[in-house]
Amino acid sequence: MAGIYLHIPFCSKACHYCNFHFSTSLHRLPEVLQALEAEIIQPWWPPDYVPQRRIESIYFGGGTPSLLSPAQLGILLQRMRERYEVAPTAEITLEANPDDVSPQRLEAWLQLGINRLSMGVQSFFDDDLRWMNRAHDARQALNSLSLLRTAGFQNFSIDLIYGLPGTTHQRWLQNLHLAMEAQVPHLSCYALTVEPRTALDVMIKRQKARAPDDAVQQQQLDLLMDTAATYGYDHYEISNLALPGLHSRHNSSYWQGLPYYGFGPSAHSYDGQHTRWWNVANNSLYLQWAQQPHLRIQHEVLSPVQQLNEAIMTGLRTSQGITLQPAQLLVAGRLYPAAQWPALQQNSCW
């Protein structure tokens, strides 16, 4: 079965470190949603591609998809259910910011069938959030956890960032203890990275901000692993931890090499075998694509060597890892027969 990713390329505020495709100008939001709806109904597949029809997971990412009204989200979900066979037990995740969380919205999301939230908390401290230029404050971050529980969300995740310049080990541990003592079901913990052409990159080059320290980030990753083990979290992927039985099913499909279909500006798709295709990372050009099908062809066909190299790299990110056997290579549960190995051993990254 396949997963679906929808990219909602709008945010109320630009975080200093973010290099995802998004816009803080919302005036084209209705047009982009209309084009996204059309793309779901008539997908922009590579020539002769026959898609998987049964869908196991849906993920609203961005950007900030929680900016959308429940009615707007409902239309997109309706279009997907019309086009695909969405499994009754499908995991449907919405990325949300704490400042968008309210009892009314939580109730509406549940009624739409959204059964998992991924919240961009990043830190429970106001000075960290101001440094990152986040739209919410620490009070909203803590309050959102309480609201989620009250509304009845049993499965949700929060993002946390470590390795910020000046953030002490003690503060990082405080962030972890706050999340883990609240038994947040899933954590995605990322080291701060400086991506080219982001506001953070510019500030560092102009000596208005300090660059992250690699050694400090390694130490804080070690603290994360030790603390997670103490609280009973399964560190199942290098940046992802979960209480038993609560792994992200959608994200796991990426690491396992399963098919996924991306809709919206900058979204990527993969057929689970050898073909990847993607949409342009520009809202205006995406709207042109919606009107001019001949512009849409952006895809690549992976060679056997590329397929294996990608499988090894993603497999090594997970706790499943890779297993060498006499007749086959097992990567995150997927078998690669030894018949392919002569060419692969000469060319692969390992």
C-alpha positions in Angstrom: 0.0 0.0 0.0 1.1 3.6 -0.6 1.1 6.8 1.3 0.1 10.3 0.2 1.9 13.5 1.1 0.3 16.9 0.5 2.5 20.0 0.7 0.8 23.2 1.9 3.3 25.9 1.1 2.2 28.7 3.4 3.3 29.9 6.8 2.3 32.9 9.0 6.0 33.5 9.8 9.4 32.5 8.4 11.6 30.5 10.9 15.2 31.6 10.6 16.5 28.0 10.0 13.9 26.7 7.5 14.7 25.9 3.9 11.4 24.1 3.0 9.4 25.6 0.2 6.8 28.1 1.7 5.5 31.6 1.4 4.3 34.0 4.2 2.1 35.8 1.7 -1.3 34.1 1.7 -2.9 35.9 -1.2 -2.4 32.9 -3.6 -3.6 30.3 -1.1 -7.1 29.8 -2.8 -5.5 29.4 -6.2 -2.9 26.9 -4.9 -5.6 24.9 -3.1 -7.7 24.8 -6.3 -4.7 23.5 -8.3 -3.8 21.0 -5.6 -7.4 19.7 -5.7 -7.1 19.3 -9.5 -3.8 17.5 -9.2 -5.3 15.0 -6.7 -8.2 14.3 -9.2 -5.9 14.0 -12.2 -2.4 13.2 -10.9 0.7 14.2 -12.9 2.1 10.7 -13.3 5.1 9.7 -15.4 4.1 8.2 -18.8 2.4 4.7 -18.5 2.6 4.7 -14.7 0.0 2.5 -13.0 -0.4 3.7 -9.4 -1.3 1.8 -6.2 -4.9 2.4 -5.4 -5.0 1.5 -1.7 -3.7 4.2 0.6 -2.4 3.4 4.1 -1.3 6.9 5.2 -2.0 10.6 4.4 0.3 13.4 5.6 -0.4 17.1 5.4 3.0 18.8 5.6 4.4 22.2 4.7 4.6 25.0 5.4 1.9 25.1 8.0 -1.1 23.1 7.0 -2.9 24.0 10.2 -3.4 27.4 8.7 -6.1 25.9 6.5 -9.7 26.0 7.7 -11.4 22.7 8.5 -13.5 23.2 5.4 -10.4 23.5 3.2 -8.9 20.4 4.7 -12.1 18.5 4.3 -12.3 19.2 0.6 -8.8 17.9 0.1 -9.6 14.7 2.1 -12.8 14.3 0.2 -10.9 14.5 -3.2 -8.4 11.9 -2.0 -11.2 9.5 -0.8 -12.9 9.9 -4.2 -9.7 9.1 -6.1 -8.2 6.4 -3.9 -9.3 3.6 -1.6 -8.2 5.0 1.7 -7.8 2.2 4.3 -10.3 2.4 7.2 -7.3 2.3 9.6 -5.2 4.8 7.6 -2.9 7.1 9.6 -3.9 10.7 8.7 -1.4 13.2 10.0 -1.7 17.0 10.1 1.4 19.2 10.9 0.3 21.9 13.2 1.8 24.8 15.1 0.8 25.3 18.8 -0.6 28.7 18.1 -3.2 27.1 15.7 -4.4 24.6 18.3 -7.8 25.3 19.9 -10.5 23.0 21.3 -12.7 23.9 18.3 -10.1 23.1 15.7 -9.1 19.9 17.4 -12.7 18.7 17.4 -13.1 19.6 13.8 -9.9 17.8 12.8 -11.0 14.6 14.6 -14.4 14.8 12.8 -12.5 15.0 9.4 -10.8 11.7 10.3 -7.4 13.3 11.1 -6.1 10.9 13.8 -2.5 12.1 14.3 -0.9 15.5 14.8 2.7 16.5 14.3 3.3 19.7 16.3 6.3 22.0 15.7 7.1 22.8 19.3 10.9 23.0 18.8 11.5 24.2 22.4 9.6 24.9 25.6 11.6 28.1 26.3 10.7 31.6 25.0 14.2 32.8 24.3 14.9 29.8 22.1 11.6 30.3 20.2 12.4 34.0 19.7 15.9 33.2 18.4 14.3 30.8 15.9 11.6 33.3 15.0 8.8 30.9 15.8 5.2 32.1 15.8 4.2 30.6 19.2 5.5 31.0 22.7 6.4 28.5 25.4 3.0 28.9 27.2 1.2 27.9 24.0 3.5 25.0 23.5 2.7 23.6 26.9 -1.0 24.4 26.7 -1.3 22.6 23.3 -0.2 19.3 24.9 -3.0 19.6 27.5 -5.6 20.5 24.8 -4.6 17.5 22.6 -5.2 15.1 25.5 -8.5 16.7 26.4 -9.7 16.6 22.8 -9.0 12.8 22.6 -5.9 12.7 20.4 -4.1 9.5 21.4 -1.4 9.7 18.8 0.6 12.8 18.2 4.2 13.9 17.8 6.2 17.0 18.6 9.3 18.4 17.0 12.3 19.5 19.2 15.5 21.0 18.0 18.9 20.6 19.8 22.3 22.1 19.3 21.2 25.8 19.2 24.1 28.1 19.9 24.1 28.9 23.6 21.6 26.3 24.6 23.0 24.3 27.5 22.9 20.6 28.1 20.7 21.3 31.1 18.1 23.2 29.0 18.1 20.4 26.4 17.4 17.9 29.2 14.6 20.1 30.5 13.0 20.1 27.1 13.2 16.3 27.0 11.9 15.8 30.5 8.9 18.1 29.9 8.0 16.0 26.8 8.7 12.6 28.1 7.2 13.1 31.6 4.0 14.1 29.7 4.3 10.8 27.8 4.2 12.5 24.4 3.7 9.5 22.1 6.2 10.4 19.5 9.2 12.7 19.3 11.1 14.0 16.2 14.4 15.5 17.4 16.6 17.3 15.0 20.1 18.9 15.2 20.0 22.5 14.1 21.4 22.7 10.6 22.5 25.8 8.7 20.9 25.5 5.2 22.2 27.8 2.4 20.3 31.0 1.8 18.2 30.8 4.9 18.0 33.8 7.3 20.2 31.9 9.8 22.9 31.3 7.1 22.9 35.1 6.3 23.1 36.0 10.0 26.0 33.7 10.6 27.9 35.1 7.6 27.3 38.6 8.8 28.4 37.6 12.3 25.1 38.4 13.8 24.6 34.8 15.0 26.9 31.9 16.1 27.1 28.7 14.1 26.1 25.5 15.8 28.9 23.5 17.5 29.3 20.0 16.1 30.7 18.6 19.4 27.9 20.1 21.5 25.3 18.7 19.1 26.9 15.2 19.4 26.8 15.5 23.2 23.1 16.5 23.1 22.3 13.6 20.8 23.9 11.3 23.4 21.8 12.9 26.1 18.7 12.3 23.9 19.5 8.6 23.5 20.2 8.1 27.2 17.1 10.0 28.3 14.9 8.2 25.8 16.0 4.8 27.1 15.3 5.8 30.6 11.7 6.8 29.7 11.0 3.7 27.6 11.1 5.4 24.1 12.1 3.3 21.1 14.7 5.2 19.1 13.7 3.6 15.9 15.2 6.2 13.4 18.1 8.6 13.9 15.7 11.6 14.5 12.6 9.8 15.6 11.5 8.2 18.9 8.2 6.7 20.0 6.5 4.9 22.8 5.8 1.2 21.9 3.5 0.7 19.0 3.5 4.4 18.0 6.0 4.7 15.2 5.1 7.1 12.4 3.7 4.8 9.8 3.9 7.4 7.0 7.5 8.3 7.6 8.5 4.7 8.0 7.3 4.0 4.5 10.0 6.4 3.2 12.8 4.5 5.0 11.3 1.1 3.9 11.3 2.1 0.2 7.5 1.9 -0.2 5.5 3.9 -2.8 4.4 7.4 -1.9 2.6 10.1 -3.9 3.3 13.8 -3.3 0.9 16.6 -4.3 1.5 20.3 -4.2 4.5 22.6 -4.9 7.9 20.9 -4.2 6.2 17.5 -3.4 8.1 14.3 -4.4 6.7 10.9 -5.4 8.3 7.4 -5.6 6.9 4.3 -7.2 8.6 1.9 -4.7 10.9 0.5 -7.3 13.0 2.8 -9.5 11.1 6.0 -10.6 10.9 9.3 -8.7 9.1 12.4 -9.8 8.5 15.8 -8.3 6.7 19.1 -8.6 8.3 22.5 -9.0 9.2 24.4 -5.8 7.5 27.6 -6.8 3.9 28.6 -6.3 3.5 30.6 -9.5 5.2 28.0 -11.6 3.1 25.3 -9.9 -0.1 27.2 -11.0 1.3 27.3 -14.5 1.9 23.5 -14.4 -1.8 23.1 -13.5 -2.7 24.7 -16.8 0.0 23.4 -19.0 0.6 19.6 -18.7 3.7 19.6 -21.0 5.6 21.5 -18.3 5.1 18.8 -15.7 7.7 16.1 -16.7 10.4 16.1 -14.0 11.3 12.5 -13.1 14.3 10.2 -12.9 14.8 6.4 -13.2 17.2 5.0 -10.6 19.8 2.4 -11.7 20.1 -0.8 -9.6 23.2 0.7 -8.1 21.4 3.9 -7.1 18.5 1.8 -5.7 20.8 -0.2 -3.5 22.8 2.8 -2.3 19.6 4.6 -1.3 18.3 1.5 0.4 21.6 1.2 2.4 21.6 4.9 3.4 18.0 4.9 4.5 18.3 1.4 6.2 21.3 2.7 8.2 19.1 5.5 9.6 16.8 3.0 11.2 17.2 0.6 14.2 16.4 -2.3 11.7 19.6 -1.4 9.9 20.9 -3.7 7.2 21.8 -7.4 7.3 24.3 -9.2 5.0 23.3 -12.8 4.2 24.9 -15.3 1.9 22.3 -15.0 -0.8 20.7 -11.7 -0.2 21.0 -8.3 1.5 18.2 -7.4 3.9 17.6 -3.6 4.1 14.8 -2.4 6.5 12.8 -5.6 5.8 13.3 -5.5 2.0 15.4 -8.2 0.2 18.0 -7.5 -2.5 19.0 -10.8 -4.2 22.7 -11.7 -4.6 22.2 -12.0 -8.4 22.4 -8.2 -8.5 25.6 -8.0 -6.5 28.4 -8.4 -9.0 27.6 -5.0 -10.6 26.5 -3.5 -7.3 29.7 -4.4 -5.4 31.8 -2.6 -8.0 29.8 0.6 -8.0 27.9 1.0 -4.7 28.9 3.4 -1.9 29.8 0.5 0.4 
